[in-house]
Structures are given as C-alpha cells and as structure tokens.
C-alpha cells in the first residue's frame, strides 16, 4: 500500500509539471494550429536563468526564502521575452505559409536555443542549491518532500491563474475569439497579432515556472532537460485533447500517474526483465494508443468526417 501511495504522489508531482508545459502547447495550437516544438527549450532557459539568479543572490548573502521567489520572477520575465521574440521573429512571418514550414521552423528554433545555451553555460549538468528544506513528511507510510509539495501547490496556483485569465478577463475573451475565428475577431476590433503574441508570452511564463519546479525537485538543470520533458508534455496535450485547456491539465496529471505507476510496478509485472528506467516508454506508448483510438484526445471534440 505504501508503494502505491508513494507512486501516486510521484505521479501527481510529474503530472503537475507536464500539465504546466502542456498548457503552453495547447494555447498556441488552439489559436494558431501550430505545434511549438521550441516550447521545451523555453522550460530549460527558465530553469537556467533562475539558477543564475539564485547564485547571484546567494553571493549577496540573501536567504533562500528570498532567492526562490526572485529567481522564479526573473526566469518568468526572461522566458516571456524569449516567447515574444520567438513568435515575432520565427512564426509571424510564416503565419500564412504551408503547415510544414512552421513545423520545421519550430524544430530549428529549438536547436538554436539549445546550442546557444551550450555556448553560454556549457554542456555540463548544473547542481541546483537546496532552496527548500530536505526533511520529508510521512503520509500513510509514503514520503513527500517540501519540494514535491511546492511543485504541486505552485503549479496548481499557476494553472488557476491561467484559467482565470482565459475565462474571466478581456484578454481571455479576445484569445477565445481569435481561436474561434481570427478574421471575424479582427473585424470585431480584436488586435489579433497582439493576442497571439500575448499567448506566447503567457505560455512561456508557465514554461518558466515548470522549469524552476523541475529543477528544484531534481536538484539539477542542463541544456537538454527541456527536450524529453517537452515531448512528454506534448503527449499530455494530445492525451487530453490539444487545444483544450482542461484537457491539457487532465492529460498532464494522467500521464504523470501512468508513468509513475508503471515505473513502480513494471519490475514486478515483468519479473525483473524491465526496470523503472523504462518509464519513458509509457509516455510514448500512451501517445501511440491515443492517436490510434482517440485522435481528438479525451476531452477533445470529435470532428465529423466530410463526405
């Protein structure tokens, strides 16, 4: 029973991060119909910017309680600027181009960002300082750390703020109108270019939060950390129904739980043939199964085929 509870905790932590990153994918897709494969690198940039900020604040003698919120704020600002630049420079000129052109561009932007970071910070893994207490708490025989609690609480708060923005603000109404029909939204006075740019900015802010939370939880950051995380978050978005905010959150949590439970029990189920190091297989197996049996995702709308 303790193992089950522990894996559920681990799954909720993983799923919270996947959901945060998946929201960035689904917001951009919902408005532009574009898969921003550079989104995972924005996560990585957020983690490394926060790390550099935390180190600078530590050198000034500021306490850890101050380092974390300031590091998170600086990372969000940097990633928001990066997201706006990516949209303006790489994607806006290709908005009316064939679908393949933005896809290839997104992959190119991902590679450019990744190796620009290599030039700046190197290829080595960077250890994250202990910003939170390392004392774990007992929960029905399982252990949960302050870092894991912070991941769940901060990601939940960030997702709640995003939902409030989308459903309760003027910007949110403009985003939903642009997603429904950009030409009609433009005729109604909506600045579509501004809305699209702000969508990238908000998604990048969420990516920054996810990058910092992942690094705090695992105490490490490196230039390739966003690649697999981005692919898994994309899988979560597809699982929930890409273009659907609630679907991205549900898909992220489900994928995290599937991955954690699979890693916890695959050894017993296969007689030790496979170990927990095969946990990445579950994410992409889920992607294949969803694309075969439910291409629109769990919460996505089924589109009737035209005769």
C-alpha positions as CSV (number, residue, x, y, z in Angstrom):
1,X,0.0,0.0,0.0
2,X,2.9,2.3,0.8
3,X,4.3,1.8,-2.7
4,X,1.0,2.7,-4.3
5,X,0.7,5.9,-2.3
6,X,4.3,6.8,-3.0
7,X,3.9,6.3,-6.7
8,X,0.6,8.4,-6.7
9,X,2.5,11.2,-5.0
10,X,5.3,11.0,-7.6
11,X,2.8,10.8,-10.4
12,X,1.0,14.0,-9.2
13,X,4.3,15.8,-9.0
14,X,5.3,14.7,-12.5
15,X,1.8,15.3,-13.8
16,X,1.7,18.9,-12.4
17,X,4.8,19.8,-14.4
18,X,3.6,18.1,-17.5
19,X,0.3,20.0,-17.3
20,X,2.0,23.3,-16.9
21,X,4.1,22.7,-20.1
22,X,1.2,21.1,-22.0
23,X,-0.8,24.3,-21.4
24,X,1.8,26.2,-23.5
25,X,1.4,23.8,-26.3
26,X,-2.3,23.7,-26.3
27,X,-2.7,27.5,-26.0
28,X,-0.6,28.1,-29.1
29,X,-2.2,25.2,-31.0
30,X,-5.7,26.5,-30.1
31,X,-5.1,29.9,-31.6
32,X,-2.6,29.2,-34.5
33,X,-2.9,25.5,-35.1
34,X,0.9,25.4,-34.6
35,X,2.9,22.9,-32.5
36,X,5.6,25.0,-30.9
37,X,8.3,22.4,-30.5
38,X,10.7,25.1,-29.1
39,X,8.5,25.2,-26.0
40,X,10.6,22.6,-24.2
41,X,13.7,24.7,-24.6
42,X,11.9,27.7,-23.0
43,X,11.4,25.4,-20.0
44,X,15.2,24.8,-19.9
45,X,16.0,28.5,-20.3
46,X,13.7,29.3,-17.3
47,X,15.5,26.8,-15.1
48,X,19.0,28.1,-16.0
49,X,18.0,31.7,-15.7
50,X,16.6,31.1,-12.3
51,X,19.7,29.2,-11.3
52,X,22.0,32.1,-12.3
53,X,19.8,34.5,-10.4
54,X,19.8,32.3,-7.3
55,X,23.6,32.1,-7.4
56,X,23.9,35.8,-7.7
57,X,21.5,36.4,-4.8
58,X,23.4,33.8,-2.7
59,X,26.6,35.6,-3.4
60,X,25.0,38.8,-2.0
61,X,24.1,36.9,1.2
62,X,20.3,36.9,0.7
63,X,18.4,34.0,2.4
64,X,16.9,31.1,0.4
65,X,13.4,32.3,1.2
66,X,14.1,35.4,-0.9
67,X,16.2,33.7,-3.6
68,X,13.4,31.3,-4.8
69,X,10.7,33.9,-5.5
70,X,13.1,36.4,-7.1
71,X,14.7,33.7,-9.2
72,X,11.3,32.5,-10.3
73,X,10.2,36.1,-11.2
74,X,13.4,36.7,-13.2
75,X,13.0,33.4,-15.0
76,X,9.4,34.2,-15.9
77,X,10.4,37.7,-17.3
78,X,13.2,36.2,-19.3
79,X,11.1,33.5,-20.8
80,X,8.2,35.8,-21.5
81,X,10.7,38.0,-23.6
82,X,12.0,34.9,-25.3
83,X,8.5,33.7,-26.1
84,X,7.6,37.0,-27.6
85,X,10.8,37.1,-29.7
86,X,10.2,33.5,-31.0
87,X,6.7,34.4,-32.1
88,X,7.7,37.7,-33.7
89,X,10.9,36.6,-35.5
90,X,10.2,32.9,-36.3
91,X,6.5,32.3,-36.5
92,X,4.7,35.5,-37.5
93,X,6.3,35.7,-41.0
94,X,5.2,32.1,-41.6
95,X,1.6,32.5,-40.4
96,X,0.1,32.0,-43.8
97,X,2.7,29.6,-45.1
98,X,2.0,25.8,-45.6
99,X,1.8,23.9,-42.4
100,X,5.1,22.1,-42.9
101,X,7.1,25.4,-42.9
102,X,6.3,26.5,-39.3
103,X,6.8,22.9,-38.1
104,X,10.3,22.8,-39.5
105,X,11.0,26.3,-38.2
106,X,9.9,25.3,-34.7
107,X,12.4,22.4,-34.7
108,X,15.1,24.8,-35.9
109,X,14.3,27.3,-33.2
110,X,14.6,24.5,-30.6
111,X,18.0,23.6,-31.8
112,X,19.2,27.2,-32.0
113,X,18.1,27.9,-28.4
114,X,19.6,24.7,-27.1
115,X,23.0,25.3,-28.6
116,X,23.0,29.0,-27.7
117,X,22.6,27.9,-24.1
118,X,25.5,25.4,-24.6
119,X,27.7,28.3,-25.7
120,X,26.8,30.3,-22.6
121,X,26.6,27.7,-19.9
122,X,28.3,24.6,-21.3
123,X,27.2,21.0,-21.6
124,X,27.7,20.0,-18.0
125,X,24.9,19.4,-15.5
126,X,24.3,22.3,-13.1
127,X,23.5,21.4,-9.5
128,X,20.6,23.4,-8.0
129,X,21.1,24.7,-4.5
130,X,18.8,23.4,-1.7
131,X,16.3,26.2,-1.6
132,X,13.8,24.3,0.4
133,X,14.0,22.0,3.5
134,X,15.1,18.4,2.8
135,X,13.1,17.0,5.6
136,X,10.4,14.7,4.3
137,X,6.9,14.2,5.8
138,X,5.3,10.8,6.3
139,X,2.0,10.3,4.5
140,X,0.4,6.9,5.2
141,X,3.8,5.2,5.0
142,X,4.9,7.2,1.9
143,X,7.3,10.1,1.9
144,X,6.7,13.6,0.5
145,X,9.3,16.3,0.4
146,X,8.8,20.1,0.7
147,X,10.0,20.4,-2.9
148,X,7.2,18.0,-4.1
149,X,4.6,19.9,-2.1
150,X,5.9,23.2,-3.6
151,X,5.6,21.7,-7.1
152,X,2.0,20.7,-6.6
153,X,0.9,23.9,-4.9
154,X,2.7,26.3,-7.2
155,X,1.7,24.5,-10.4
156,X,-1.9,24.4,-9.2
157,X,-1.9,28.1,-8.4
158,X,-0.3,28.9,-11.8
159,X,-3.0,26.9,-13.6
160,X,-5.8,28.5,-11.6
161,X,-4.4,32.0,-12.6
162,X,-4.3,30.9,-16.3
163,X,-7.9,29.7,-16.2
164,X,-9.0,33.0,-14.6
165,X,-7.2,35.0,-17.3
166,X,-8.7,32.9,-20.1
167,X,-12.3,32.8,-18.8
168,X,-12.7,36.0,-16.7
169,X,-10.7,38.8,-18.4
170,X,-10.9,40.9,-21.6
171,X,-7.7,39.3,-22.9
172,X,-9.1,35.9,-22.3
173,X,-12.2,36.8,-24.3
174,X,-10.0,38.1,-27.1
175,X,-8.0,34.9,-27.0
176,X,-11.1,32.7,-27.3
177,X,-12.4,34.8,-30.1
178,X,-9.2,34.6,-32.0
179,X,-9.1,30.8,-31.5
180,X,-12.6,30.6,-32.8
181,X,-12.2,32.7,-35.9
182,X,-9.3,35.2,-36.2
183,X,-10.7,37.1,-39.2
184,X,-14.1,37.7,-37.5
185,X,-12.2,38.7,-34.3
186,X,-10.2,41.2,-36.3
187,X,-13.4,42.7,-37.7
188,X,-14.8,43.0,-34.2
189,X,-11.8,45.1,-33.2
190,X,-9.5,42.5,-31.7
191,X,-5.8,43.1,-32.3
192,X,-5.1,39.5,-33.4
193,X,-1.3,40.0,-33.6
194,X,-1.2,41.3,-30.1
195,X,-3.4,38.4,-28.8
196,X,-1.2,35.8,-30.4
197,X,2.0,37.4,-29.1
198,X,0.5,37.5,-25.5
199,X,-0.5,33.9,-25.9
200,X,3.2,33.0,-26.5
201,X,4.2,35.3,-23.6
202,X,1.8,33.6,-21.1
203,X,2.7,30.1,-22.3
204,X,6.4,30.9,-21.8
205,X,5.7,32.2,-18.3
206,X,4.1,28.9,-17.5
207,X,7.1,27.1,-19.0
208,X,9.5,29.1,-16.8
209,X,7.5,28.1,-13.7
210,X,7.7,24.4,-14.8
211,X,11.5,24.6,-15.4
212,X,12.1,26.0,-12.0
213,X,9.9,23.4,-10.3
214,X,11.5,20.5,-12.1
215,X,15.0,21.8,-11.2
216,X,14.0,22.3,-7.5
217,X,12.5,18.8,-7.4
218,X,15.5,17.0,-9.0
219,X,18.2,19.5,-7.9
220,X,19.8,19.7,-11.3
221,X,19.4,21.6,-14.6
222,X,21.1,21.1,-18.0
223,X,20.8,22.2,-21.6
224,X,18.9,19.1,-22.8
225,X,16.4,19.0,-19.9
226,X,13.6,20.5,-22.0
227,X,13.7,18.1,-24.9
228,X,12.1,14.9,-23.4
229,X,10.0,17.0,-21.0
230,X,8.6,18.9,-24.0
231,X,7.8,15.7,-25.8
232,X,6.0,14.3,-22.8
233,X,4.1,17.5,-22.3
234,X,3.1,17.4,-25.9
235,X,1.9,13.8,-25.3
236,X,-0.1,15.0,-22.4
237,X,-1.7,17.8,-24.5
238,X,-2.7,15.2,-27.2
239,X,-4.0,12.8,-24.5
240,X,-6.3,15.5,-23.0
241,X,-7.2,17.0,-26.3
242,X,-4.8,19.5,-27.8
243,X,-6.4,23.0,-27.9
244,X,-8.4,22.3,-24.8
245,X,-7.0,23.9,-21.5
246,X,-8.8,21.5,-19.2
247,X,-7.7,18.6,-21.4
248,X,-4.1,19.7,-21.1
249,X,-4.3,19.7,-17.3
250,X,-6.1,16.3,-17.2
251,X,-3.8,14.8,-19.7
252,X,-0.7,16.0,-17.8
253,X,-1.9,14.5,-14.5
254,X,-3.0,11.3,-16.1
255,X,0.3,10.9,-17.9
256,X,2.3,11.6,-14.7
257,X,0.3,9.0,-12.8
258,X,0.6,6.4,-15.7
259,X,4.4,7.0,-15.8
260,X,4.9,6.8,-12.0
261,X,2.7,3.7,-11.5
262,X,4.3,2.0,-14.5
263,X,7.8,2.7,-13.2
264,X,6.8,1.4,-9.7
265,X,5.3,-1.8,-10.8
266,X,6.9,-2.8,-14.2
267,X,9.6,-4.7,-12.4
268,X,7.2,-6.9,-10.6
269,X,4.9,-7.4,-13.6
270,X,7.8,-8.4,-15.9
271,X,9.7,-10.5,-13.3
272,X,12.6,-8.0,-13.3
273,X,13.1,-8.0,-17.0
274,X,12.2,-4.3,-17.2
275,X,13.1,-1.7,-14.6
276,X,11.9,1.8,-13.7
277,X,14.4,3.1,-16.3
278,X,11.9,2.2,-18.9
279,X,9.3,4.7,-17.6
280,X,9.7,7.0,-20.6
281,X,8.3,4.2,-22.8
282,X,4.9,4.7,-21.1
283,X,4.6,8.3,-22.3
284,X,5.1,7.5,-25.9
285,X,3.1,4.3,-25.7
286,X,0.2,6.4,-24.5
287,X,0.8,8.8,-27.4
288,X,0.6,6.0,-29.9
289,X,-2.6,4.5,-28.4
290,X,-4.3,7.9,-28.2
291,X,-3.5,8.7,-31.8
292,X,-4.9,5.3,-32.9
293,X,-8.1,5.1,-30.8
294,X,-8.9,8.7,-29.9
295,X,-7.0,11.2,-32.1
296,X,-9.0,14.1,-30.7
297,X,-8.0,13.3,-27.1
298,X,-10.0,12.5,-24.0
299,X,-11.7,15.9,-23.8
300,X,-11.3,17.0,-27.5
301,X,-14.2,17.3,-29.8
302,X,-14.8,14.6,-32.4
303,X,-14.8,16.2,-35.8
304,X,-17.2,14.6,-38.2
305,X,-15.7,13.4,-41.5
306,X,-16.8,15.2,-44.6
307,X,-18.5,13.1,-47.3
